[in-house]
Amino acid sequence: MFNNKSKSARKEVEAIFNEIQINLENNYKDLAIGARKNAEKRLDELRADGSLSDKDYAKLKATLDDYTKRMEGYHH
């Protein structure tokens, strides 16, 4: 059961990452910034409630950090 919970949590965060990617590709900076903030918040929530293992959290956090770095010049 824990594995399914973790898989579901990963899919949820990856869907938010997909939203960020689509917004970046379409040059929707404000939407990309909002999706990144949402991803950061949700990632922390899922880690806090135990839905993500430390390994999954580290992988997803690294991906989020990559998006954050790509969006460094964006201001909202």
Backbone as JSON Lines, residues from 0, in Angstrom:
{"i":0,"aa":"M","n":[0.82,-1.19,0.0],"ca":[0.0,0.0,0.0],"c":[0.87,1.25,0.0]}
{"i":1,"aa":"F","n":[1.93,1.25,0.79],"ca":[2.82,2.4,0.82],"c":[3.37,2.71,-0.56]}
{"i":2,"aa":"N","n":[3.68,1.66,-1.31],"ca":[4.24,1.84,-2.64],"c":[3.24,2.55,-3.55]}
{"i":3,"aa":"N","n":[1.97,2.17,-3.48],"ca":[0.95,2.82,-4.3],"c":[0.77,4.29,-3.9]}
{"i":4,"aa":"K","n":[0.85,4.55,-2.62],"ca":[0.73,5.93,-2.13],"c":[1.88,6.76,-2.67]}
{"i":5,"aa":"S","n":[3.06,6.2,-2.63],"ca":[4.25,6.9,-3.13],"c":[4.16,7.11,-4.63]}
{"i":6,"aa":"K","n":[3.7,6.1,-5.35],"ca":[3.57,6.21,-6.8],"c":[2.56,7.29,-7.16]}
{"i":7,"aa":"S","n":[1.46,7.33,-6.45],"ca":[0.43,8.34,-6.68],"c":[0.97,9.74,-6.41]}
{"i":8,"aa":"A","n":[1.73,9.89,-5.35],"ca":[2.31,11.18,-5.0],"c":[3.3,11.63,-6.06]}
{"i":9,"aa":"R","n":[4.13,10.7,-6.54],"ca":[5.1,11.03,-7.6],"c":[4.38,11.5,-8.86]}
{"i":10,"aa":"K","n":[3.32,10.79,-9.22],"ca":[2.56,11.16,-10.42],"c":[1.94,12.54,-10.28]}
{"i":11,"aa":"E","n":[1.46,12.86,-9.1],"ca":[0.86,14.16,-8.85],"c":[1.89,15.28,-9.05]}
{"i":12,"aa":"V","n":[3.06,15.11,-8.48],"ca":[4.11,16.12,-8.61],"c":[4.6,16.19,-10.05]}
{"i":13,"aa":"E","n":[4.74,15.06,-10.7],"ca":[5.18,15.05,-12.1],"c":[4.17,15.74,-13.01]}
{"i":14,"aa":"A","n":[2.89,15.66,-12.68],"ca":[1.86,16.38,-13.45],"c":[2.04,17.89,-13.3]}
{"i":15,"aa":"I","n":[2.4,18.32,-12.1],"ca":[2.65,19.75,-11.88],"c":[3.9,20.16,-12.65]}
{"i":16,"aa":"F","n":[4.92,19.3,-12.66],"ca":[6.14,19.6,-13.43],"c":[5.8,19.71,-14.92]}
{"i":17,"aa":"N","n":[4.91,18.87,-15.39],"ca":[4.47,18.94,-16.78],"c":[3.81,20.29,-17.06]}
{"i":18,"aa":"E","n":[3.02,20.75,-16.13],"ca":[2.37,22.06,-16.27],"c":[3.43,23.17,-16.35]}
{"i":19,"aa":"I","n":[4.45,23.09,-15.51],"ca":[5.53,24.07,-15.56],"c":[6.19,24.05,-16.94]}
{"i":20,"aa":"Q","n":[6.51,22.85,-17.41],"ca":[7.18,22.69,-18.7],"c":[6.36,23.28,-19.84]}
{"i":21,"aa":"I","n":[5.09,22.98,-19.86],"ca":[4.2,23.5,-20.91],"c":[4.16,25.02,-20.86]}
{"i":22,"aa":"N","n":[4.04,25.57,-19.67],"ca":[4.0,27.03,-19.53],"c":[5.31,27.67,-19.96]}
{"i":23,"aa":"L","n":[6.43,27.03,-19.66],"ca":[7.72,27.56,-20.1],"c":[7.85,27.51,-21.62]}
{"i":24,"aa":"E","n":[7.41,26.41,-22.21],"ca":[7.5,26.27,-23.66],"c":[6.64,27.3,-24.38]}
{"i":25,"aa":"N","n":[5.53,27.68,-23.77],"ca":[4.63,28.65,-24.38],"c":[4.9,30.09,-23.92]}
{"i":26,"aa":"N","n":[5.97,30.24,-23.14],"ca":[6.41,31.55,-22.66],"c":[5.35,32.22,-21.76]}
{"i":27,"aa":"Y","n":[4.63,31.4,-21.01],"ca":[3.66,31.91,-20.04],"c":[4.37,32.0,-18.69]}
{"i":28,"aa":"K","n":[5.12,33.06,-18.51],"ca":[6.0,33.17,-17.33],"c":[5.22,33.19,-16.03]}
{"i":29,"aa":"D","n":[4.14,33.97,-15.96],"ca":[3.37,34.05,-14.72],"c":[2.78,32.7,-14.34]}
{"i":30,"aa":"L","n":[2.26,31.99,-15.32],"ca":[1.69,30.67,-15.05],"c":[2.78,29.68,-14.64]}
{"i":31,"aa":"A","n":[3.95,29.78,-15.25],"ca":[5.06,28.9,-14.89],"c":[5.51,29.18,-13.46]}
{"i":32,"aa":"I","n":[5.57,30.44,-13.08],"ca":[5.96,30.8,-11.71],"c":[4.94,30.25,-10.72]}
{"i":33,"aa":"G","n":[3.67,30.4,-11.02],"ca":[2.62,29.88,-10.14],"c":[2.67,28.37,-10.01]}
{"i":34,"aa":"A","n":[2.9,27.68,-11.11],"ca":[2.98,26.22,-11.08],"c":[4.21,25.77,-10.3]}
{"i":35,"aa":"R","n":[5.32,26.51,-10.42],"ca":[6.53,26.15,-9.68],"c":[6.29,26.3,-8.18]}
{"i":36,"aa":"K","n":[5.63,27.38,-7.79],"ca":[5.31,27.58,-6.37],"c":[4.38,26.48,-5.86]}
{"i":37,"aa":"N","n":[3.41,26.11,-6.69],"ca":[2.49,25.04,-6.34],"c":[3.24,23.71,-6.17]}
{"i":38,"aa":"A","n":[4.17,23.45,-7.09],"ca":[4.96,22.21,-7.02],"c":[5.79,22.18,-5.75]}
{"i":39,"aa":"E","n":[6.41,23.3,-5.42],"ca":[7.25,23.37,-4.22],"c":[6.41,23.1,-2.97]}
{"i":40,"aa":"K","n":[5.26,23.74,-2.89],"ca":[4.37,23.57,-1.74],"c":[3.88,22.13,-1.63]}
{"i":41,"aa":"R","n":[3.43,21.58,-2.77],"ca":[2.88,20.22,-2.75],"c":[3.96,19.18,-2.44]}
{"i":42,"aa":"L","n":[5.14,19.39,-2.97],"ca":[6.25,18.48,-2.71],"c":[6.56,18.43,-1.21]}
{"i":43,"aa":"D","n":[6.59,19.6,-0.57],"ca":[6.84,19.66,0.87],"c":[5.71,19.0,1.66]}
{"i":44,"aa":"E","n":[4.46,19.2,1.22],"ca":[3.32,18.58,1.9],"c":[3.39,17.06,1.82]}
{"i":45,"aa":"L","n":[3.69,16.56,0.62],"ca":[3.74,15.11,0.43],"c":[4.88,14.48,1.22]}
{"i":46,"aa":"R","n":[5.98,15.2,1.35],"ca":[7.09,14.69,2.15],"c":[6.71,14.67,3.63]}
{"i":47,"aa":"A","n":[6.06,15.74,4.08],"ca":[5.68,15.86,5.49],"c":[4.69,14.79,5.92]}
{"i":48,"aa":"D","n":[3.77,14.43,5.03],"ca":[2.78,13.42,5.43],"c":[3.24,11.99,5.13]}
{"i":49,"aa":"G","n":[4.45,11.83,4.64],"ca":[5.02,10.51,4.43],"c":[4.64,9.85,3.12]}
{"i":50,"aa":"S","n":[4.02,10.6,2.21],"ca":[3.62,10.03,0.93],"c":[4.8,9.79,0.0]}
{"i":51,"aa":"L","n":[5.88,10.54,0.23],"ca":[7.08,10.38,-0.6],"c":[8.23,9.85,0.24]}
{"i":52,"aa":"S","n":[8.94,8.9,-0.31],"ca":[10.15,8.42,0.36],"c":[11.23,9.48,0.21]}
{"i":53,"aa":"D","n":[12.27,9.37,1.0],"ca":[13.37,10.33,0.9],"c":[14.01,10.29,-0.48]}
{"i":54,"aa":"K","n":[14.11,9.09,-1.04],"ca":[14.71,8.93,-2.37],"c":[13.87,9.64,-3.43]}
{"i":55,"aa":"D","n":[12.55,9.42,-3.4],"ca":[11.66,10.08,-4.37],"c":[11.67,11.59,-4.17]}
{"i":56,"aa":"Y","n":[11.66,12.01,-2.91],"ca":[11.69,13.44,-2.64],"c":[12.96,14.08,-3.21]}
{"i":57,"aa":"A","n":[14.1,13.43,-3.01],"ca":[15.37,13.97,-3.5],"c":[15.36,14.11,-5.02]}
{"i":58,"aa":"K","n":[14.83,13.1,-5.72],"ca":[14.76,13.16,-7.18],"c":[13.85,14.29,-7.65]}
{"i":59,"aa":"L","n":[12.68,14.37,-7.06],"ca":[11.72,15.39,-7.46],"c":[12.19,16.79,-7.08]}
{"i":60,"aa":"K","n":[12.85,16.9,-5.93],"ca":[13.39,18.19,-5.5],"c":[14.49,18.65,-6.46]}
{"i":61,"aa":"A","n":[15.31,17.73,-6.95],"ca":[16.36,18.08,-7.92],"c":[15.73,18.6,-9.21]}
{"i":62,"aa":"T","n":[14.65,17.97,-9.65],"ca":[13.95,18.43,-10.84],"c":[13.37,19.82,-10.61]}
{"i":63,"aa":"L","n":[12.78,20.03,-9.46],"ca":[12.22,21.34,-9.13],"c":[13.33,22.38,-9.08]}
{"i":64,"aa":"D","n":[14.48,22.03,-8.53],"ca":[15.61,22.96,-8.49],"c":[16.07,23.33,-9.9]}
{"i":65,"aa":"D","n":[16.03,22.38,-10.82],"ca":[16.38,22.67,-12.22],"c":[15.42,23.7,-12.82]}
{"i":66,"aa":"Y","n":[14.13,23.5,-12.57],"ca":[13.14,24.47,-13.06],"c":[13.37,25.84,-12.42]}
{"i":67,"aa":"T","n":[13.65,25.85,-11.14],"ca":[13.9,27.1,-10.44],"c":[15.09,27.84,-11.05]}
{"i":68,"aa":"K","n":[16.14,27.09,-11.35],"ca":[17.32,27.7,-11.95],"c":[17.0,28.26,-13.34]}
{"i":69,"aa":"R","n":[16.23,27.5,-14.13],"ca":[15.84,27.97,-15.47],"c":[15.01,29.24,-15.41]}
{"i":70,"aa":"M","n":[14.29,29.42,-14.31],"ca":[13.37,30.54,-14.19],"c":[13.95,31.69,-13.37]}
{"i":71,"aa":"E","n":[15.25,31.67,-13.14],"ca":[15.9,32.66,-12.29],"c":[15.58,34.11,-12.67]}
{"i":72,"aa":"G","n":[15.54,34.42,-13.93],"ca":[15.31,35.8,-14.37],"c":[13.85,36.21,-14.39]}
{"i":73,"aa":"Y","n":[12.96,35.3,-14.09],"ca":[11.53,35.61,-14.11],"c":[11.14,36.3,-12.81]}
{"i":74,"aa":"H","n":[10.36,37.34,-12.91],"ca":[9.9,38.05,-11.73],"c":[8.4,38.2,-11.8]}
{"i":75,"aa":"H","n":[7.81,38.1,-10.64],"ca":[6.35,38.19,-10.58],"c":[5.96,39.23,-9.55]}
